[in-house]
Amino acid sequence: MSERTHHAETPDAEAALSGDSANRTRPRRVLVLGGTGTIGRATVRALVSRGHETVCLVRPGAEGRTPKGATARVADVTDPASLARDGLRGERFDVLVSCLASRTGLPADAWAIDHQAQVNALRASEAAGVRHVVLLSAICVQKPVLAFQHAKLAFEAELIASGLDYTIVRPTAFFKSLSGQVERVRRGKPFLVFGDGAITACKPIADDDLGAYLAECLDRDDRRNRILPIGGPGEAITPRAQGEHLFALLGREPRFTRVPVALLDAIVTILATLGRWLPALAAKAELARIGRYYATESMLVLDPTTGRYDARATPSTGSQTLFDYYARLVRGEATNERGDHAVF
């Protein structure tokens, strides 16, 4: 690994780095991976609004999801030849912004996308003149036990060792991942929580706020060669608090169903045992492990000394809150594009 040091911003540092210390925006040629997902689209919109010439590499059929003002090119990120021929086309780029992530988190998918496809893009981009890479990672890699976390960390290490300037952004929970029960509660069902609903907490961040943060990294020297955890505004919130607020928005008395964590453990054990003979069940066991992880681990900065999650050490950015988003969903002013990792 490169001997360049990296560290995380603290809330005080993040506040101090705003304003005069930020560099002025200058247009760059930017290559974007993962630009058609919800966070990717928000990031592309932010890049375009700042005057950057933005080229998005997309899979076949996804061209129409590319935000206005950006150029879409169909290329296979898992194929180095396609990346060079169909994506970069022998052209020069200044920055690579990657919002790429595996769809399921299963081991084969994770190592193919979260690691190898990223490595392919890194090598191709370096040959095309890129000298700065902005990578969307995940805060959960602080405590890696799952395949996709190890794959992400492996690429982070390769990026740091590459010699290029890097900005690794590790966001907390996303709104879409915490909104799967809105329709359930609207239909009169109780809100499901693991344990007492307070064993985890997070500082959720909106797509647009995260997209703006990523785009700003191009012009912030103080964010270069750093690993940056980032959450949304306000206090950290527990699943129980999410449910209580949702019921309040709907004008109903809170109703909760508690799911024992031991039940998840039993499901994982059964599926893993049967998965030794049935590959399909092995895959389900990994998905169950992912569910258990998010049900029992907070999406906050982890103090390596105490081994505890620290909400006060988790920086914040933006203005949109999860409860604002819940209100928009309840009023029908927003739709929720849920990912493959949603627990409910």
N, C-alpha and C positions, 0 to 999 in steps of 0.2 A: 504494500500500500504506500502511496505517496506520503512523504513526511510533512506535507502541508497540514497544518492544524485546522480543526473545525470545531465549532461550538454552537450552542443554541442561544437565540435571543431570549432575554427575559422581558417581562412586561415593561419594566422601566426602560430597558434598552430600546425596545420597539418604539416607545413614545419619544425617546430622545432622538431616534434616527429619522423621525418624520420631519418635514419642513425643509429648512435650508440645507441640510446635509444630503438631501436627495439630489441626484444628478438631473440635468435637463434631458428631456426625451429627445433622441435623435433617431430618425428612421433606420431600421435594419431590415435585411432579408431574413425571414424567420421560417424555419421548417418545423411543422407541428405534427406530432404523432398523437393519435387518440383524440382528434379534434372534433369528432362527431358525437361523443358522449355528452352528458349534461354539463359536466365540469369542463370538458374540452371545448364545447361550444361557447361557454361563458368566457373561457380564456381567449379563444380566437376573437370573439367580439371585442374584448378588451385590447388585444394586440392591434386589431384593425383601427379601433377608435384612437389609438395613439400614433397612427400613421405608419405602422410597420407593414412592409410587403409580406404577406402571410400565405404560405403554401402548405396545404393540409394533405397528408397522405391518407387515403381512405380505402376501405375495402369495396369491391364491386357492389353497386346498388346504393351506396351511401353518399354519393355525390350531392344529392339534394339536401342532405343534412348539414352541409357546410354553410356557415353563416355568410351573409352578404358581405362582399368586399374582400373575401379570401378566395384563393384559387384551390380547387380540388384536383388531386391527381390520384388515380387508382393504382395502387401498388401493393404487393404482398410483403409485409414487414418481416415475415419469417424467411424470405428468400433474398439473399444478398444481391443476386443478379437482378431481380425485379426492383429492389430498392434503387440500384444504380441506374437501370435502364428506364424504368417507368416513373420513379420518384424524383431523384435528383437531376437526371438528364444531363450530367456533365456541367451543371451550373454551380455557381458559388453561393454560399449562404453564410450568414454571420452568426446565427444563433439556432440551436436546436431546443425546442420546447416539447417535452414528452409528458403527455397525460395518459399514456398507454397503460393498460392494466388487463390482466387476464379476466375472462368473463365469469369463471366459476371458482377459481382458486384451487382447483384440483391439481395434484402434483405435475402431471404431464402438461397441462395448460399453463400452469404457473412458470415452469422452467422454459417452456417454449416462448411465452410472451413477456412475462415480468423480467426474465433474464436474457435469453438468447436473442429475441427480437430487438431488445434494447441494445444489446452488444452490437448486433448487425447495424443498427441505425447510428450508433456512436462511431463505429469505424468508417461508415460511409460518409457521415457528416464531417468527421475530421479531415477526410480526403477532399471534401468540398469546401474547406476553408473555415469551418465552424471553430470558434475559439471559446465559446461559452455555451454551457448546457444547463437548462433549467428543468429539473426533474420533479414531477409530482410523485411522491412516495406515500407513505402512510405512517401515522404515529404508532400503530400497533407493532411495528418492527422493533420497538424498544425491548419487547419481551417476546422473542420469536420461538414459537413452538409448532407452527404450521408451515406447510410446504411453500405457500406463496410468500410468506414472510422471509423465509430463508432465500428464496429466489430474488426478492427485492433487495435484500441486504447484499447478496452476491454482486448484483449489478451496481449498487451504490459504491461498493469497494472498487470495482473496475473503473467506474467513472472518476472517483477520487484519484486513483492511480494513473489515470490517462495523461495527466499533465495539462488538460484543458481546465479553464475556469469552470466551476460548477456551482449551482445553487440547488440544494436538495430540500424540498419543501415537504414537511410531514404534517398534513392536516389532521384534525380531530374528526369527529363524526359528521356525516353529511345529512342534510335535511331529509333526503329521499330515503335514507336508511332508517330513519326514526319516524316515518310517517305511515308505515304499513297498517297500523291499527285504526287510522282515522275512519275508514269506511266501516270497519268492524264495529266500532263504538257507535257510529251513526245508525247502524242497523239494530242497536239496542243490546249488543253483547258487552260483556265486561272487558276491561283492559287487562291483558296478560302481563304479569311481571314474574321475574325469577327471584326466588327467595322472598324477601320483604319489599322488593322494588327499590332498595336503596344501597345495594351492594356495589353498584357502579355509578359513575357520573361522567359527563362529557360537556364540552363547550362547542356545540354544533356550529358549523360554518356554512353559509349560503354559497351556492354555486357562483353567483355574480361577485360576491366579496372575495372568494378564493381566486376566481379568474383574474380579478383586478390585482390581487396580491402577486400572482404569478407573473402577470405582464409587467408589473412595476419592477420585478427583479432584473429586467434587462438594463435598467437605468440606475440601479442602486449598487454602487461599488461596495457598500457596507453589507450587502447580502451575498457577495461572492465568496466562494470557497467556504461555505457555511452549511450546516444542517439546521434547518429552521422549523421547529414545531410551530403550529399556528391554529388558533381556534377562533370562534366567532365572539361577538360581544356579550357582556353580561356574566352572571355567575354560572358556575357549573351546575347542571341539572341532572337529577336522577330519573330513571324510568317512572317511578311513582309520581314525581312532579309533572312529568309529561302527561300522564294519564289524568291527573287532577285538573290540569289546565284544559285538556281536551274536553272533559266533562263539563267544565265551567263554560266553555265556548258554546256547547250544545245545550246549556241550561238544564243539566241533569245531575243527579246525585252520583258521586263517584262509586263505581263498582269494579272490584279487582278480583282476578283469579290468580292465585299464587301457584307457580310451577316450581317444584323442588329441583334444585340443581342436581340432586342425586338421580332424578329421573333422566336427565340428560346424560349423566355418566353411564347409566344402565343402557340407554339406547346406543351410545357410542361403543360400549363393550360388546353388546350383542351383534351389532352390525360389523364391527371389526373382526369378530370371531367367525361369523358366517362369510365375511368377505375373503377369508383365506381360500375359499373354494368358489365363491361367486364374485367375479370382478365388479359387477354392478353394485353389489352391496358394499364392497370396499370403497367405492366412490361415495356412496351414501354415508358411510362412516366418516369420511373426511369432511363432508359437508356438515355432519353433526358435530364434529370437532370444531369447525369454524363457528357454528352457532353457539356452542358452549363457550368458546373463547369470548365472543362478544357479549355473552350473557353474564360473564364473571370478571371481565377486565375493563377498567375504566379507560376511556380514550382521553387521557391527560398526560402531561409530562411525568415520567417516572423518575423518581429520585434514586440514583444508583447507590447511594449510601444507605438509605433507609429501606429501599425496596417498596416505597409507598408512592401512590400517585398524588401529584401536587397541583391543585387547581390554580393556586396563586402563581406558580411558576410557569403556567401555560399561557403564552402570549395571546392577545386578542387582536382582531382586525375587523373592519367593516361595520355595518349598521343594522343588518337584518338579523332578526332573532327567529329561533325555531317557532316560538309562539305566534309571531307575526305570520309565519308561513302556515301554521295550523289554521289561523283565522281565515287566510285566503282560501285554503282548501275547503273549509266548512262553508264559506260563501260561494264556492264554485268558481273562484277567480284564478285558481291554479290547478294544475294536474300533477300527479306524482309519478315520475318515471322511476320505478323501483329497479334496483340492481339485482343481480343473481345472489348476492350475499345477504339479502334481507332475511332477518330471523323469522318474522311473522308474515 
